[in-house]
Amino acid sequence: MAKRFLFIFLFAVATSCQFFKTEKVSSEEIFKEEMGTIDWKDVDRYPSFSHCENKLEKPEQKECFINTISSQLYQSISHENMVAVREVYDTVKVNFEVNSTGQLSILEIKMDTLLRKEFPNLETWILQSIDSLQPVAPAYKRGIPVKTQFTLPVIIQTN
């Protein structure tokens, strides 16, 4: 009986090691898995101006950032003496980025050729308006400052 008990005990000990094996996962696999779970099109905190710093929620941060740029553009453009020969209702798309140091720069201004002919200085006015908004705080992703890009539609309408 003692031999049988000893045999069962040794058999159980010898085969139980397979239940304690841990699977080794390389750091590359962990990195790949983590990279797959990150949403690269979204940030944790949007870029901001000094008066937007107290906004805690992401939608409020984005709204404050976009509204600040929009209102600056509309104020700058409305101060210019824009006289049109014909009635104008068009949209200018301003593509800009905020780099990881918080510098705001225009990448491209898309506007219709007729609008460009009607207001040849419009692009310059937009560039000057954006340049007056420096500096801003960059966007953050996982605590790291990152570059972000935006497209802002600017509606040009004559009265």
Order of alpha helices (4+ residues) and beta strands (2+ residues): alpha-alpha-alpha-beta-beta-alpha-alpha-beta-beta-beta
